[in-house]
């Protein structure tokens, strides 16, 4: 699949014409059709990727279609005991979550309510 085909597919998924996307990005009205014969600049690729919330690698055909800012399922995180998942996906003010923060999130989104409540109480008693 070419860059043009990927852009066309992404625009169709959003219910927008290529002309509308061109206008939104400040490109000429036939910019995307010219991509059939010439490669876009790195700067234009970045603008397009940001517009569609995908990576430049996806536009270039080097990665699967995956949203750059894919939503995080907090229930899935809350039910995970894997610290790597926690530290990779969540932070508080740019800092890693404290054990107390993790317990609060687990209490809100976990299916292990009783177990988590006891752990939270134990943490409170340590402080």
Buried (B, 14 or more C-beta within 10 A) or exposed (E): EEBBEBBBEBBEEEEBEBBEBBBEBEBEEEBBBEBEEEEBEEEBBBBBBEBBEBBBEBBBEEEEEEEEEEEEEBBEBBBBEEEEBBEEBBEEEEEEBEEEBBBBBBBEBBEBEEEBBEBBEEBEEEE
